[in-house]
Amino acid sequence: MRDAVAFEEPSVGAMSKSGLSRNDLVARDAVDPLAPAREGFDLPPGLIYLDGNSLGALPRATAARVGETIEIEWGAGLVRSWNTHDWIAAPARVGAKIAPLVGAAAHEVIVADSTSVNLFKLVCGALGLRPDRRVILTEPGNFPTDLYVLQGIAGLLGSRVELRLVPRAELAGAIDEETAAVVLTHVHYKTAERWPMAEITARAHAKGALAVWDLSHSAGALAIDLGAVGADLALGCGYKYLNGGPGAPSFVFVAERWQEALASPLSGWMGHAAPFEFVDDYRPAPGVRRQLCGTPGILGLAALEAGVDAFAGVEMAALEGKGLALGDAFIDLVEARCELANLTLASPREAARRGSHVSFRHPDGYAIMQALIARGVIGDFRAPDILRFGLTPLYLRFADVWDAVETLRDVLASGDYRQPRFARRATVT
Ligand SMILES: *Cc1c(COP(=O)(O)O)cnc(C)c1O
């Protein structure tokens, strides 16, 4: 048994594990200053969407924005739109809009490529800044693409690089004078466990190493302050909490102090100082613009811009507080109301150590998630046994948490998930 959980706002009153009611949550929605942000999203009625950490919901503005980009800018403007609609500046413009969400200066962020590609670029660049060091440190169980890209870099550069996977508990102590870069994901995609970004960055700096942060599961949900933590390099996903749409382009952060020294290994023409001089020799653009490689995808950028615009006027500390409070309520209610045989919390109980999703383990996790989805509660499953619930503070209500947990309670109590149709694995889980 655990201690009672209290919400931070005393006006709602202490809500114990056993005492939290649906009315309490409805009351909390009524006083939630972020509640109006939900109106900016086109959410299907009758559905509770707990997967905004995998694919953010569709903002109401997106279809018109993308439609305009297609019909007016592309259809009528044609190639002129690179100038007349300033397509050429879109990566920097959208980057500048993402910057305040992660505590960066406008000129430190640019949108380019995918998260996987950006990780490759930044880690190769970091190695270039530490030419006499060969160790890249990360943790086992990091997001697969991060590990695979690091393995690819090690394969490409051979003896120049040694990739070390060190378990979380020992990682800070493993940063030493051989370490070129520490490459970590701020919020773990399975457990939602959060790295203490400031501490790890400070430790890296004390040993002369760089810190590269993957913010895919935190940008747009947590109050990240890259400037305050002294982060060197970071990147993140456009289609999760930033609501940029499936496969949206990614963002890159390069602290101002590294911008003129950091080279991109993908030295494409859009990162050239003067792409339209068409000269033979590469000369990197000043600033973060050298992180561009090829021609930016303008339709993807238009959708991402609409997603990022949904944050207008939103204070990130309040957003983080709401996401964590949603998580506290979710954990509280699951443990108070659901059959707990085989269902165990996989996320930190302490909100300050979590991101904005909550995970539980269950040996029948896949089937349970399918049964939930069949009843209109959409989360996802991460092998081998993780049920993952994204608690997107921008468009989720406290009452949704109650309703989702009641659905989970019924799925477990009824044994409904044991139907063979729920065991059939789809390609994407
Ligand atoms: C979602 C996610 C990615 C996605 O990378 P893509 O290149 O967009 O497929 C990468 N890293 C982490 C930690 C993620 O959570």
The ligand as a Gaussian input file, in Angstrom:
#p B3LYP/6-31G(d) Opt

LIG

0 1
 C        9.765000       8.930000     -30.938000
 C       11.225000       8.923000     -30.695000
 C       12.117000       8.972000     -31.756000
 C       11.587000       8.974000     -33.151000
 O       12.548000       9.060000     -34.116000
 P       12.082000       9.168000     -35.645000
 O       13.317000       9.413000     -36.373000
 O       11.069000      10.258000     -35.724000
 O       11.427000       7.871000     -35.993000
 C       13.462000       9.008000     -31.463000
 N       13.916000       8.984000     -30.202000
 C       13.066000       8.924000     -29.155000
 C       13.603000       8.910000     -27.769000
 C       11.705000       8.877000     -29.370000
 O       10.869000       8.809000     -28.343000

